Amino acid sequence: MEPMLLKPIGKDYLWGGIRLKKEYGKELDCHPLAETWECSAHPDGASLVISGKYKNMTLPQVFKQHPEYLGTKAQDGLLPVLVKLIDANEDLSIQVHPDDVYAREQEHQKGKSEMWYVLDAEEGASLIYGFRHRVTPEILRNALKTGDLDKHLQKVPVHKGDTYFVPAGTVHGIGKGILMAEIQESSNVTYRVYDYNRVDKNGRKRELHVDKAIQVMNMDVAPEPRQKVRLVNYEIGGSREILCRCQYFEVERLQVSQSISFSVGENSFQVLVCLEGDGQIQVMNTDQKPVRLSKGGTVFLPAGMGTCLVVGKAALLKIRC
């Protein structure tokens, strides 16, 4: 087994921009470029391996040959997470995702809980996170008719480095001017509640899913999305901090100033996304050549790989299930 550099799939949703191309080197034929699915085995877009012996194979093709690369936690033989970069050049729709039970019954997919890590945010940028007060289906439908849904929604100012966990059922919306990394369950089920009456490139409004959204959303008062104080562990070669730990995934931020080592055990794969700088990944106690990872790059590390060493100066997200 070996580290696998990945090429993402791009999505040209109408709210996207150009920052992922300009700042993260994403050479994809999408205009605009709204999202890059950095590590994905989802049927709606699978990442391509661009290094080593699996070069030009998609991740699902690799996992079909080697299901053990996912680790013992992935009991269904499917990659349980989807890792994205998102450029919100305009407001995203106000939306909600179902939980696992509803999604499996109605959509034959997993539900979608997700985590956001803000890479950059324009001054005054904000996101929507749940309701300011309890609502009912009648209140929600009336607000959509009268155009005053905004007064019921909790708006949160955001800044670079912020982290938010968004459990399934939470009504939400990413605001204009936010660049973020998103780690989520491997699902593509989204129910739009409101889309600002926009039209797509063909002059059509995008579909809304109000009835389904009402069935799955939490209509209670949203907790204030206060971010817990994160414990940063410093060591000689850099630092680590846990950004999010939930039943679906764990996300850690590595700040490498010289070198940092970590173990990839049999229970889970790991994914590295380079946010800043560059470095090399060396699998210890092997004769494999180091794999170079620079800003915007993503690498998949198969379960059971053992001890890995990152050498260089870089900021990374490390994801595992």
Buried (B, 14 or more C-beta within 10 A) or exposed (E): BBBBBBBBBBBBBBBBBEBBBEBBEBEBEBEBBBBBBBBBBBEEBBBBBBBBEBEEBBBBBBBEEEBBBBBEEBEEEBBBBBBBBBBBBBBBBBBBBBBBEBBBEEBEBBBBBBBBBBBBBEEEBBBBBBBEEEBEBEBBBEBBEEEEBEEBBBEBEBEEBBBBBBBBBBBBBBBBBBBBBBBBBBBBBBBBBBBEEEEEEEEEEEEBBBEBBBBBBBBEEBEEBEEEEEEEEEEEBBBBBBBBEBEBBBBBBBBBBEBBEBEBBEBBBBBBBBBBBBBBBBBEEEEBEBBBBBBBBBBBBBBBBBEBBBBBEBBBBBBBB
